Amino acid sequence: MTPTTPFDRIGLPRHLAWGYLGILIFMMGDGVEQGWLSPYLLDRGMTIQQSASLFTVYGITIAISSWFSGVLAEGYGPRKAMLMGILLYVIGTVGFVGLGMESLNFPVMLLTYAIRGFGYPLFAYSFLVWITYRTPEQALGRAVGWFWFVFTGGLNVFGAYYSSWAIERIGYQNTLWSSIFWVSVGAFFALVLNKDQFHSTGEAAGKAKELLKGFTIIREEPKVLIGGIVRIINTTAQFAFPVFLPTYMAEHGLSTQEWLWIWGTIFTSNIIFNLIFGFVGDRLGWQNTIMWFGGFGCGVSTLLFYYSPALFDGNFWLILIPGILWGGLLAGYVPLSALVPSLVKEEKGAAMAILNLGAGLPVFIGPAIVGLFIGSIGSEGVAWTLAILYFISAVLTRFITLPQASSVAEKHLTIDSNI
């Protein structure tokens, strides 16, 4: 059938459009402290060990919340899971900014920032479960591409641009306070204006069993576990690079500001290609897209990006190009959010729980790899470690094959979309 609306033509589920806008605004609010919170706390007298502990605990709660978001959304419905996320975010922010940061009370900051970390995975990843249930399989790659477009665009692009404007005008702490306003606006769009109905698959007596599905699904369908491992590898470098690349770039003559411009441009490229690879995945096949563009492509571009400062004598523009390439190919993993839940017929929330856990774990696995290995193998060895992980993910993806019926449907996607 020929698409009848602009939403159909661009692959955005019309019935969930308000939800996508809500995710964009929510993640913009969540991303206001990206890039400046740690140096700000150090300037106010905290030690680097305290700052590292703060973000480690934050990463752990993100991983836990990412794990439970899928099964909570399936068992209780995504609206309730998303509402839980916004409440935990607001409670954590009020405690962190109003009680912890005001007097640099480290135990309070540790507790409240951890609570805040539960917020965005419950809100955003529960909506991703909503998408996987309410989107036809032949359009699912594009639908999840749009999700990662608004997710990354809000967190890494609009959040950074807004905070760079806000901290100059209202100050650091008030910028953090303003995040409550933005996440509330996002919640209004996603939970109030979004009228789409999702019917929970779990009965009240089966909620505990539903939670356990997040563990048992990997025994019932081992390919889901492989998908989770591939998802971890997907963004491990994203959280490892900022730990050691700024210093490495400085050794080759790039200023901190130039590094930030490179990093920001990388994710501008990434959000654009999140959409492109949603379409590519639906056309060329989800598995092929992840394997060649994501795994192999990121492995090669990681090494190009690392060696570019030395190869091009610190030339900003020639370093930027392989950075943009890496950011774009990072989006080659987008179809994973369509592939993994399609491996199972009913327990899609449990499958998404594994995938969401894989999205949360790199927050501290990336920095951990740097901390563990940079002293012994140096920055070059860390870059090769990250590249090898990408190549491993390409090999692992080869084993994530769809059930026969889904495979046939995917092969005929191009024909079906033109009928």
Buried (B, 14 or more C-beta within 10 A) or exposed (E): EEEEEEBBEBBBBEEBBBBBBBBBBBBBBBBBBBBBBBEBBEEEEBEEEBBBBBBBBBBBBBBBBBBBBBBBBBBBBBBBBBBBBBBBBBBBBBBBBBBBBEEEEBEBBBBBBBBBBBBBBBBBBBBBBBBBBBBEBBBBBBBBBBBBBBBBBBBBBBBBEBBBEBBEEEEBBEBBBBBBEBBBBBBBBBBEEBEBEBEBBBEEEEBEEBBEBBEEBBEEBEBBBBBBBBBBBBBBBBBBBBBBBBEBBBEBEBEEEBBBBBBBBBBBBBBBBBBBBBBBBBBBBBBBBBBBBBBBBBBBBBBBBBBBBEBBEBBBEEBBBBBBBBBBBBBBBBBBBBBBBBBBEEBBBBBBBBBBBBBBBBBBBBBBBBBEBBEEEEBBEBBBBBBBBBBBBBEBBEEBEBBEEBBEBBEEBEEEBEE
